């Protein structure tokens, strides 16, 4: 059965009263009288054919139907408010959602974002960080910035710059490391990519020491552990310039940073602006 339209005022009245569990407080928020708010809620309940509140001697309690409806309305009103906020300055703003591997976000992107925001005030940027495992479609992202070889199914991958891995640690640990063979006496901190240490050790001409140290899903967290003296990390040096000691010049290239988007998604003006800006910034960094 197709239900007749539901009154927006009634939905808003219910959401406010349910959030406060009070007709009086909800009415104050909406600048109406408690009686008017109660009338709107009652009309909504009649339209739905189900009670949303249990009226108690000292307040309100939600019924099962009310508890089910509240989070749906709250999410809907939040989305409407966010959409309308884009027009606060008298002109439309476009939302851009970008997922970023945490190491790149902290080590490269965040210090440069002010330049993008100044050049494109019409873009409302939303950033989320991840551990390099991201589903662009499921998470509703316009872009994802990832580390790897650029081969992700169904995506267009634009290279930003290479990110070779090298040994990083604190100064005290670096003082002990005279040759790569000295790593046998250290705790080797690892990412979930098991091939990294063997590849670096092969490039250094040594046998891979036993890999028994902690495993991290974030290179940024791994390097923080190394800086705290908990071991030796293998990570992109350019993401930690000025913070971590680098005892050896040896690097191994197992991937780089890429700007990726779904091939099926039609680029928006905001996406085009961000892509142009980050490609230019990455070129300057190279």
Phi, psi and omega in degrees: 000135177275119183281138174302160182305148178259140183289127180298320180299322179293319178296318180292321179296316179298315183299316181293315180294322181291323180295321181268346190051044181199127174292324182295310181293322177296322179293320178298318180297321184267001178060044173229173178278154176303324180296318180294318179296317179298323178295318179296318179295317180298319178296322178294316180298319179295320179295322180281336182076026181205142176286142179255337179234153163254119181281117182254162179302329183236043177138203184234155171223144180280141170281175176301321179294321178294318179296327179287324184281326187302308183296330178294314180294318181301316179296319181296315180294324177297318180293320177297317180297319180295320180294317181290332180297337180292346181255010184298329183266012176090001177217153183294146175241149182247130181280138176228120181254123183232125173263134187227134172299135191303321182299316180291322181300311183283318187279341184221313191286310186303318180296345184252353187296330180301326179295317179294316181297323179291323182282335184224071180293346181280351182261126178262098188275133175240119181251136169232146179253156181211178181260027178087356176253109189215143176246103186301315183292312184295325182270359176067037183268148171279319179224157167226131176259121187229164172256135178161205183258003178088001183258086176239127186301133174076008182240152169265126184245124180251119182292135175262298172194157178291157180219071180297148183265143177214169182284130178229143182196185176275169185297320182296319178292319180300326180295336180275343187264093180271325178225161178303329180298337180293345179296342180298337180265007183243161173278122181266109179284139189233152169267179178287353177271099190292345184277352189293305182297315176303321180293319180292317180296324176296317178296329180275352179076032180230161173287145178289121177296163176304131182262093183236004182282178179297154177249131183243147174263007180219124177295326179298316178293322179298316180291324175301320177296320178296319180293339177273005178082019183270357180156196183242132182255159173237112189203168178291118184298326186291342178278350185227028181300133179083358182244317186250146175281147181235095187288337182229151177274353185292131179231157173228132184262105179244010179156180179213187179262137185229144170266119185237150174210161178293135177296332183280351183269128178282125183298137175268168175303322179294320178296317180297320180294316181293317180299315180298317182294313185288328176293321178292317179295321179292322178298318177297322180293324178293000000 
